[in-house]
Amino acid sequence: MQGVIGLFAIVGLVIDGGGKLQALTHAEGLAQEAARAGGQAIDTGKAVSGTGIEVDRNAAVAAARSYLQDAGVTGTVKVSDDGGSLQVTVNEHYDPVFLVGGSWTVTGHGSASLIYRG
């Protein structure tokens, strides 16, 4: 009987550990994609006029937030203090199948440069 309980615990660790890892990978991917969407928010007026390629920081934050909303997740989006990068954090939850203790929270991070170096 103890062997069955031990086997059940090992199976639970493997399945729920894998599920948590999958949730983390998903959160990381969403954060990176949201940051990438924000990093593509080029100030078209300057680009078209030929005065330079510059990222519109407000549009970058809005684009990243829009990406997160469209993906159905919540997170934070902010421009770094020096204005050079956009940081995105996504929190997701994984509900274990076998192990008790409630939902597990995983956090994904992504960033994109807001400075064009050409």
N, C-alpha and C positions, 0 to 999 in steps of 0.2 A: 504493500500500500504506500509506503514511504517513497518507493521508487517512482510510482505513478505521480505522486504529488511533485516530486523533484523534476520529473520529465515535463509536467504541466508548467511548472515555473520557468524552466528553460525555454520551452516553446513560447510562453508569454513574453519573456525578455527578448527573444529573437523577433517575434512579430511586432510587438509594440516598439521595440528599439528601432526596427526598420521603418515603421510608420512615422515615428518622430523624426528620423533622418530624412524621410521623404518630404515631410512637412517643412523642415528646415531648408531643404533644397528648393522647394517651391517658393518659400518666402524670400530666399536669396535671389532667385531668378526674377521675381516680381520687382524687388527693390532695384536690381540692376537695370531692368528694362525701363522702369519708371525714370530712373536717373538718366538713362540714355535718351528717352523721349524728351526730357527737359533740356538736356545738353544740345539738342538739335533745334532749339528755339532761337534761330538766327534773326537778328534785327534786319529784316528784308530791306528797309529803307536805305540803310547804309550800304548793304551789299549791292543793291541794284544801282545806286548812285556811284559806286566805285570808291567810296570813302573808307571802306574797310569792312572786315567781317567780324562781327561782334555778337555775342549772345545777349539777348534781352533777358535779364535776370528775372523780372516779374513774369514774363511769358514762360520762362523755364520752370519756375515753381508751379505755375498754373498747369502746364503740360504734364508735369510729373504727378500732380494731384489728380488730374483728369484720368491719367493712365491707371492710377490706383483705384479710383472710383469705378472705372469701366471694368476692372478686374474683380471688383467686389470685395476688396480688402481695405483695411484701414492702415494708416501709417503716418509718419511725419516727413515733411519735406522742408529743408532749410538750405540757405546759401551760407557757405562758410564765412567766418568773420572777415577774411581777406577778400571775399567776393570771387575767389578763384575756382570754387567747386560747389557742386550741388550734392547734398547728402540726403539719402532716402532711407528710412527705417520702416520695415513692415513687421507687424506682429501677427502671428497666426496661432491657432490652437489645434492640438491633436488630442482626440479622445481615445485613450487606450482601449483595446479590445479585451485583453486578458487581465492586465494589472489594474489594481484599484488605486484610488487616490485622486480621482478627478482629472480634469483636462490639463494637458501640458502646454505651456506657451513656448513658442520658438520665435526668434527674432532674426530677420534677414536685413542685411545692410548693402547699400549700393551707392556709388558716387560717380559723378561725371565732371570733367573739367569744363569750366565756363570761359576759358581763355583760349583764343585761337592762336596757335603758333605756326605760322606759315612760312 
